[in-house]
Structure formats: C-alpha cells, structure tokens
Amino acid sequence: MTMLRALIGRLPIDPYLLMLIATVALAFVFPARGAAQPIAEGSVTIAVGLLFFLYGARLSPGAVWAGITHWRLQSLVFASTFLIFPVIGLGAYWATRAWLPEDIAVGLLYLCLLPSTVQSSIAFTSIARGNVPAALCSASVSNLLGVVLTPLLVALLLRSVGGGVSLHAIEGIALQILLPFVAGQVARPVIGAWLVAHRTITSVVDRGSILLVVYAAFSAGVVAGVWTSLSPGDLGIVLGIDLVILAVILAITTLLSRWLGFSKADEIAIVFCGSKKSMAGGIPMATILFAGHSVSLIVLPLMLFHQAQLFVCATLARRYAQRDEAGAEVAVLA
C-alpha cells in the first residue's frame, strides 16, 4: 500500500483527478439501475446534507454574516451567472445552430442560463482555501434566484413556453442545504472547536460528496442512454464547445476579480461560484420548460459541461491550495 501511494504521488496528475476518472469508469460499468438508483440519489442527498452541517458547525456566525454582506463579491458572481454567461450562451447558440442539431444548440444556450451549483462550488472553494462563507451565500442565493430567473431568461431568449416557478426546487434547497447548515450553527458551540482541530473530516466529506455526485450523474446518463444517442464525433464536438465556454468564463471571472482588487480568498469564491452550472436543477427544469422537445438532447451539453467543470475545477482547486501552502511555507521561512 505504501509503495502504491508513493507511485501515485510521483505521477504528473492530481490523485484526486484519478479518483474522479475511476468514479466515471465505475458509473459506466456498474451504473445505478432499478432499485440501486434511489439508493445512489439518497446517498448524494445525505452526503450534501452532512457537508453543509459540517460547514455550519465550523463557520462562526460573524463569518457567515460577512459573506452575506460582501456585496461586491456577490454582485460579481450574480453578474457572471445571469449576465455574462447568457451573453456567452447566445454567442454559442448563433455560432452552432447552422451545423448542430437545433436541440443541441438550444441546449448550449440553456446551460448558460442556469444558476450555479451549490455543493461543488462550496466544496471546491473549501479545498482551494477560499472564502467559504461568501461561496455558501453566493451559491445558495444563485439557486434560489435561478428558480425564477432561468425560466424568465429562457422565455425571453428562446421564446419557450415557461413552466412557472417550482416550489419543490425551493423546498429542496431549504431542506438539503439551509436546514443542515442551520443545524450545524446550532451545534457549533458543542462540536465546532473539535471540527476545526480535525479538518480532515470536512476534507473527506468535501471530496466524497463530489465523487458521489459524479457517479450519480454519469449513472443517470448511462441509464437514460444519453451517451449512446449521438456518435462519438458529435459528443466530442459538444464537449469541445463546452470546454471553450468553461475556459472563457474561468478567464473572465479570474481577470475581473483581480482587476477589481479582490483578495485571493475572494477570487477563489468568485471563480468557483461564477463558473458553475447546476445539472441537479437544470435537468428537472428542462423537462418543464421544453415539454414536447427532445429533452435528452437539450440537456446533453449541460451533462457534458457538468462533468467537465468537475474535472477542471478539481485540478484548479488543488493548484490554488498548493500555491497557498507554498506561500505559507515561504512566510514561515522568512
């Protein structure tokens, strides 16, 4: 076992990225089917709930309030999610609709109209040692606003028949995220100091929750037959466009946060919250907004983007963390 760890440590690739690849392979070979599917979905729900309970138990109320009132950061994340992203999506739609199936071109625009993810945005911000309270606020508010703004943007830009605001989505955010976080805040006087002293626990839950999300997402795609509905070439083209969109938004959020003078911790929160799109909310919403269309094709760019953002941001988060560690070592030596 020691030799295996040493060998992995010498590889020019992040070991966590290897775990993500192994998780994807597992989902393709052994997808969660039938009775196993609700078990996988339930495991994700439990892991995310535990993650936010631990965040609530670790974060002081003062830090949470500072994140909520950090209006410059919140404004930039909002602009990235609901202004800059839609402009990029419009460009992708008009550039590809002539040579890609219409539903896929619509899907490229649709993914750019969605709110940010919650669990992975905050988990990656934590891994990268960024401003977790601000990320928690940004991602949660983005999801709450997205329930209203995404259907409005779809109706405005695609003239699609909207399905209204989903109260179920609001309830899901409240029960899965806000309730565990509040419970963690209540338990903080009892277990907060212990958790701060044992950061490995939160780190394991951070990474474990993302691995569960990856497995559940790929399993759902395998069971639905999404990955076999197009040729490998078509999938490669859509993935390539997704990667360009992701690279553009990562560059914009990074450059804007530095140009506006944000700290490194704030930059990390802006980059990870402002560059993500939620598949968990996007797919259910698509079944309502695009009734009568080929929903599987419309959500295909979203599914591929979701996987790409997990892989890219896992590597990016690790690099942020390594740079932070290196800076701390230099400060100690000085």
VOLUM-830972 format. One line per 5 residues: number of its first residue (from 0); for each residue x, y, z of C-alpha. Coordinates in steps of 0.1 Angstrom, whole numbers, plus 5000, padded with zeros to 4 digits. Layout:
# VOLUM-830972
NUM) X Y Z | ...;
END
This chain:
# VOLUM-830972
0) 5000 5000 5000 | 5029 5024 5009 | 5046 5016 4975 | 5013 5023 4957 | 5008 5057 4974;
5) 5044 5066 4966 | 5039 5056 4929 | 5007 5077 4927 | 5024 5106 4943 | 5051 5106 4916;
10) 5025 5107 4887 | 5022 5141 4869 | 4985 5142 4877 | 4964 5151 4907 | 4955 5118 4926;
15) 4920 5132 4932 | 4916 5135 4894 | 4924 5098 4892 | 4897 5091 4917 | 4872 5111 4895;
20) 4882 5091 4864 | 4878 5059 4884 | 4844 5070 4895 | 4833 5077 4860 | 4845 5043 4848;
25) 4826 5027 4877 | 4794 5045 4867 | 4798 5033 4831 | 4805 4997 4841 | 4781 4995 4871;
30) 4755 5023 4867 | 4729 5026 4894 | 4699 5009 4879 | 4665 5000 4892 | 4664 4997 4930;
35) 4700 5010 4932 | 4692 5043 4916 | 4672 5058 4946 | 4700 5045 4968 | 4726 5065 4948;
40) 4704 5096 4949 | 4697 5092 4986 | 4735 5088 4992 | 4741 5121 4974 | 4714 5138 4994;
45) 4728 5125 5027 | 4764 5135 5017 | 4754 5170 5008 | 4734 5174 5039 | 4763 5162 5060;
50) 4786 5186 5041 | 4765 5216 5050 | 4760 5205 5086 | 4798 5204 5089 | 4802 5238 5073;
55) 4776 5252 5097 | 4794 5237 5126 | 4828 5251 5116 | 4818 5286 5105 | 4813 5314 5130;
60) 4781 5335 5127 | 4804 5365 5122 | 4820 5349 5091 | 4786 5339 5077 | 4773 5375 5081;
65) 4805 5388 5065 | 4799 5366 5035 | 4763 5377 5031 | 4772 5414 5033 | 4801 5412 5009;
70) 4781 5429 4983 | 4809 5435 4958 | 4817 5398 4956 | 4780 5387 4955 | 4774 5413 4927;
75) 4802 5399 4906 | 4791 5363 4910 | 4755 5373 4901 | 4767 5392 4870 | 4788 5362 4859;
80) 4759 5337 4864 | 4730 5357 4849 | 4746 5383 4826 | 4780 5373 4813 | 4771 5336 4809;
85) 4739 5343 4789 | 4759 5365 4765 | 4784 5337 4760 | 4754 5313 4755 | 4738 5335 4729;
90) 4771 5335 4710 | 4774 5297 4712 | 4738 5293 4700 | 4741 5315 4670 | 4776 5301 4661;
95) 4765 5265 4661 | 4728 5263 4652 | 4736 5261 4615 | 4757 5229 4618 | 4745 5212 4650;
100) 4710 5198 4657 | 4687 5226 4668 | 4680 5210 4702 | 4717 5208 4710 | 4723 5244 4700;
105) 4693 5253 4723 | 4709 5232 4750 | 4742 5252 4748 | 4722 5284 4754 | 4701 5267 4781;
110) 4731 5256 4802 | 4743 5292 4802 | 4710 5304 4817 | 4711 5281 4847 | 4721 5290 4883;
115) 4753 5279 4899 | 4759 5246 4916 | 4758 5246 4954 | 4777 5216 4968 | 4806 5215 4943;
120) 4811 5253 4943 | 4814 5254 4980 | 4834 5221 4982 | 4860 5233 4957 | 4862 5267 4974;
125) 4869 5249 5006 | 4895 5226 4990 | 4912 5257 4975 | 4911 5275 5008 | 4889 5303 4996;
130) 4861 5324 5012 | 4837 5296 5021 | 4810 5318 5038 | 4808 5340 5007 | 4807 5310 4985;
135) 4779 5295 5006 | 4759 5327 5002 | 4766 5331 4965 | 4757 5295 4955 | 4726 5294 4977;
140) 4712 5327 4965 | 4721 5318 4929 | 4700 5287 4932 | 4671 5305 4948 | 4671 5333 4922;
145) 4676 5308 4894 | 4642 5292 4901 | 4627 5324 4889 | 4653 5339 4866 | 4661 5309 4845;
150) 4625 5304 4832 | 4623 5341 4826 | 4656 5341 4806 | 4645 5310 4787 | 4612 5327 4778;
155) 4630 5359 4768 | 4658 5344 4748 | 4643 5313 4734 | 4606 5322 4735 | 4599 5289 4750;
160) 4568 5280 4770 | 4577 5285 4806 | 4565 5262 4833 | 4564 5287 4862 | 4584 5287 4895;
165) 4590 5253 4911 | 4582 5254 4948 | 4596 5219 4950 | 4630 5233 4940 | 4629 5259 4967;
170) 4619 5233 4993 | 4648 5211 4981 | 4673 5239 4986 | 4658 5247 5021 | 4658 5211 5033;
175) 4690 5199 5018 | 4712 5229 5023 | 4698 5256 5046 | 4684 5233 5073 | 4716 5212 5078;
180) 4736 5245 5078 | 4714 5260 5105 | 4716 5227 5125 | 4754 5229 5122 | 4753 5265 5135;
185) 4732 5254 5165 | 4756 5225 5172 | 4787 5247 5167 | 4793 5255 5204 | 4795 5218 5211;
190) 4815 5204 5182 | 4829 5235 5164 | 4863 5235 5180 | 4867 5198 5176 | 4860 5200 5138;
195) 4884 5229 5134 | 4911 5207 5150 | 4902 5178 5128 | 4899 5194 5093 | 4905 5160 5076;
200) 4868 5151 5083 | 4855 5181 5063 | 4881 5174 5036 | 4869 5138 5032 | 4833 5149 5031;
205) 4841 5176 5005 | 4858 5152 4981 | 4835 5123 4989 | 4804 5143 4981 | 4818 5153 4947;
210) 4826 5117 4939 | 4791 5107 4947 | 4777 5135 4925 | 4799 5124 4896 | 4788 5088 4900;
215) 4751 5096 4902 | 4753 5120 4872 | 4771 5096 4849 | 4749 5067 4861 | 4718 5087 4852;
220) 4732 5094 4817 | 4741 5057 4811 | 4707 5045 4822 | 4689 5071 4801 | 4710 5062 4770;
225) 4722 5098 4766 | 4758 5088 4759 | 4748 5065 4730 | 4722 5087 4713 | 4750 5105 4694;
230) 4781 5095 4676 | 4815 5098 4694 | 4823 5127 4670 | 4791 5146 4679 | 4799 5141 4716;
235) 4834 5153 4710 | 4822 5185 4693 | 4797 5193 4720 | 4823 5186 4747 | 4848 5208 4729;
240) 4823 5237 4728 | 4816 5232 4765 | 4853 5234 4773 | 4856 5266 4754 | 4827 5281 4773;
245) 4842 5270 4806 | 4876 5283 4797 | 4862 5317 4787 | 4841 5321 4819 | 4870 5310 4841;
250) 4893 5335 4824 | 4867 5363 4827 | 4860 5357 4864 | 4897 5354 4873 | 4907 5386 4854;
255) 4877 5406 4867 | 4883 5395 4903 | 4920 5405 4901 | 4912 5438 4882 | 4887 5448 4908;
260) 4912 5441 4936 | 4896 5412 4954 | 4917 5391 4978 | 4929 5356 4968 | 4903 5340 4991;
265) 4875 5361 4974 | 4889 5354 4940 | 4886 5317 4946 | 4850 5320 4957 | 4842 5342 4926;
270) 4859 5318 4902 | 4842 5286 4916 | 4808 5301 4921 | 4807 5322 4890 | 4818 5295 4866;
275) 4795 5266 4875 | 4761 5255 4862 | 4737 5232 4881 | 4727 5200 4865 | 4707 5189 4895;
280) 4683 5219 4890 | 4688 5222 4852 | 4675 5187 4841 | 4642 5188 4861 | 4636 5224 4849;
285) 4643 5214 4813 | 4615 5187 4814 | 4591 5215 4822 | 4604 5243 4800 | 4609 5221 4769;
290) 4579 5198 4770 | 4574 5183 4736 | 4611 5187 4726 | 4639 5162 4728 | 4649 5170 4763;
295) 4677 5144 4763 | 4695 5163 4735 | 4688 5197 4751 | 4704 5186 4784 | 4733 5169 4767;
300) 4755 5200 4767 | 4746 5205 4803 | 4756 5170 4813 | 4789 5172 4795 | 4796 5206 4809;
305) 4788 5193 4844 | 4814 5166 4841 | 4840 5190 4826 | 4836 5216 4853 | 4841 5189 4880;
310) 4873 5177 4864 | 4887 5211 4856 | 4878 5227 4889 | 4891 5197 4909 | 4925 5204 4893;
315) 4922 5242 4897 | 4912 5239 4933 | 4942 5217 4941 | 4965 5242 4924 | 4951 5271 4944;
320) 4956 5250 4976 | 4992 5241 4966 | 5000 5278 4960 | 4986 5287 4993 | 5007 5260 5010;
325) 5038 5272 4992 | 5031 5308 5003 | 5026 5298 5039 | 5060 5279 5038 | 5078 5310 5024;
330) 5062 5331 5051 | 5074 5308 5078 | 5109 5306 5064 | 5111 5344 5062;
END
